[in-house]
Amino acid sequence: MEKKNARAVTVVVFASVITVIAVTGGMTESDEMGRMQDAMRRLKRTDQLQYTYTGTFSGEDRMTSERVDVWADQISGCWAAEYYTTDEDGTRPCLRQYCDGREVYRFIDWNGDWETVDGAGREAPYLEMVTVMPYNSGDIGDVLSEEKEGMQTISFGFTQEYLAVLGKEKEDMMEKEYRAYQRSGVSEEALKFAEMTLEQYRERRQESVSMAYTIDDAAVLCAWECIIEASQPAVTQDEEGNALLGPEQKIKFQMKVRVNRYNEEGILNKIEQCRQEVSYQQ
């Protein structure tokens, strides 16, 4: 991997961890939330599930995105995932993962051998985004419900008070993540970029956070989307390659989970393929 790409990955990965934290809180229920919670429960009760997560970051100077295709057997707890990244150089596969219900394995860059991931969570990637509702009705500023061709989409924004509380919580958590990053033994260069990312967030002005849930004609949740818009200084470099904060730019994070199918034949094929590869290697 070229140095500039390594730097970009360092910043994007560190930023993505703390971006997902943007929606944490309590829980109460309204009519709309009741429908969404019921749709989530129905999704959790499916036996097999295939879905796609996409996350896109766009600023004035660049756009990067990640796609993750996931196949999950919710009965056994087994799942398989394939990760792709997209930037100015195109789309490329970067990681495969497999969980046998007990251990998580990874296959980096789709080359080499499967290896176990110590301490990895066994939850299928990004599944929690469509099965957990981590906020309450008092945090919502406005709600819009639309129905079209048997599908219902419920979308809403959050109050400024809620966003302010989240901002402080996120900053505290980012500092903990940074200290853990410090202890992980990464290079001084990578640590400097992580430090700049933390400082960048401290100067971020979050402008809006919106979410939308789509429920299919069987009352099962089939899509989730979150859009975060903000302004923050860019992370740039001086002539010697040192990281520093630059001019302010508009940024947008867009995260989506789309349920492609559930309880259908063929979903387990990808999981079985990974199981055989791991078993053969062992």
N, C-alpha and C positions, 0 to 999 in steps of 0.2 A: 504494500500500500504506500503511495506517495505521501510525503510528509504533510502536504497541505490537506490531503484527504484524512489522514490520521488526526490532524488538528480539528477538522470539521466534525469528525465522528465524536471526538472527545467532547466538544461543545454541545452537539446535538443530543448525544446520549445523556449527558448530565442535565441538559435542559428538559429533555422529554420526561425524565424521572420526576422532576418537580412540577412540570406542567400538568401531569395527570392528577397531582395532588389537589388541583384547583377545585375539585368537587368533593369535599369531605364535610360531614356535619351530622345533624340529628335526624329525626324522622317523626312526622305526623302524617295525617291522611286527609285529602280532599277528594271530591268526586273524580277529578282527572287522575289524581295520584292513585286512587283506588283502582281505576281501570288499568293503569300502567303496572301497578303491583300485581294485579291478577294476571296480566299478560306475561310478566316476568316469571311468576310462579309456573305458568303453563310451559314456558320455555325451559325452565329448570327441570320440569318433569318429563321432558322428551328423552327418549333412549339414546338416539344418535343425533349428532348435530354437526353441520358443516357451515362455517362462517368466515368472513373476511374482515380484517381490521385494516384501515388505512389512516395514516396520520401525515398531515402535510403542514410544513412550516413555510411561510412566505414572508419575505421582507422586501425592501426596495432594491436590494442588490442580488438576491438569490432565492431559490426555492428548492427545498429538499422534501422528500417524502419516503415513507416506509409502508410496505404492504405485508401483511401476515395472513396466510391462508391456514386455517385450523380445521382439523377433523377430530371430533371428540366422541368418545363412548362414555356417556354419563352413568352407565350401569357399573362398569368396571373401573372407571377413573382413568382409563388409557386415552391418550391423545397424541396427535402428531401435528407439527407446525412447520411451515416453510416461510422464511423471511426474505424480503427483497428491498433494496434501497434504490431510490431514483434521485439523480442530481443532474448537473449540466453534462456529465459524461454518459448519461443513459441509465437504464435499469439493469441491475445485476443481482443474482442470488447471493446472500451473505451468510445464511445460517439455517440449519435444520435442527429441530428438536423432537424428542420422543419421550413420552412418559408411559411406563408400564403399570402405573397405578401405585408404584412404590418408589422407583428411582426415575430421575430425569437424565436424559442423555442428550448430547449435542454433537453436531457434525458441522464444524466451522468451514465456511467458504465452499461447502459441498466437495471438499477434498480431504483425504486423510482417513482417519478412523473415528468411530463413535467413541465418546468419552463421557463418563458420569460427571454431573454437575453437583458438587457438594453444597448442601444447604439450600438447594433450589426449591421453590414452592411447587406443589404438585397440581395446582389449579391450572386449567387450560388458559393460555394467554388471552388477556383482554375479555374473558368471559364475564368477569365481575362487572364490567361496564354495562352489560345488558341484563344482569340479574340482581343488581343492588341499586337502591335509590338513596344515596347518602345526603339528603337534605330534607327540609320540612316545608310545609305550605307557607309558613310565614317568611321564608326566604325568597319566595317567588313574587316578582313584581307584576307580571301580566301573563295571561294564558290564552292560547289560540288553539281551537280544536277544529279540524277539517276532515271531512269524509269524502272519499273518491274511489269509485269502483270497488266498494267493499272494504277498503283500507281506511283506517283512522290514524291521523297524525296529530299528536298533541305537542305543541311547542310553547316555550316560555322563556322569559328572561329573569334575572335575579335583581334584588334590591341593592342599592348602593351600600346600605349598612352591612348586608351579608358579604358583599365583595370586599369591604374594608376589613371585616373580621378575617376573611379568608387570606387577605394579603399578609396580615401579621402572622397567622398560623403558617403560611407557606414560607415566609422568610425564616421563621424559627426552624422549620423542618429542613430548609435548604442549608442552613448553617450546620445542622447535624450531619446532613449528607456530605457536605464539604469536608467536615472533620474526619468522617469515615473514609472519604476519598484520599485525604492526606495520609491516613494510616495504611492505606492499601499498597503503598510503595510504588506509585506511578512515577513517571519521569518528571523532572522539574518543569519541563516545558508543558506537559499535559496538565500538571497541577496549576500552573500559571493561568492557563486558559480556563480551567474550572473556577479559579479565583475571580477572573474577569466576568465569568457567567454569573457568579453570585453577586458581584458588584453591579452588574448590568440589571439584575432583577431588582436590587434595592432602588434603582432609579426608574424602574418601569412604572408607567401609568396605565393601569388596566381600565379599559373603556367600556367593554361589554362582554358578557358571557351569556350565551343562549344555548338551549338544548331542544332537541326534538326526538320524540319516540313515535314509531310507526307500528301499528297493530294490524295483523292480517285478518282475513275473514273468518279464521278459526279462533280468534281472540288470543293469538300467540304473538308475542313481541317479535318483530322481524327486522327492525332497524333502529339504530340509535345514532345521533349526531350531536357533537358539541363544537361550538365555534367561540374562540376567544380572540378578541381584538384589543390591541394595546399599542403604546408608544414606548420605545426604549432606545438607549444609545446602542450603536452597532459595536461589535467587537472587531477591532482592526489590528494592524501591525505597523510598527515603525520600520525604518529602513534596515534595522538590524534584526528584524523578525520578532521583536518583543510584542506581546499582546497589550493592547490598551483600548480604552473606550473612545469611540468616535462620535460623529454627529447622530442626532436622534432620528429614528426611522419608525414608520408604521409597520407593525407586524401582525400576522394572523396565524393562529393555530386552528386547524380543522381536523377533528377526529371522528371517524365513522366506524360503526360495526354493522355489517349487513349479513343477516342470516340467509344463506343461499338455499338450504334445504334441511329438513329434519325427518327422522324416522323413515328414511328411504334406503333401499338397497344400494350398496356400493360405497357408502360413507366409511365403512370399516376397512375398505381395501387398502387405503393409504396407511392406516395404523398397522395392519398386518404386514405390509411391506417393510415398514421400519422395524417391526418386531423380528422379522426374519433376518434383516441385516444385522441387528444387534446380536441376535442369537448365533449367527454364523461367525461373527467376529470373536465372540467369547469362546 
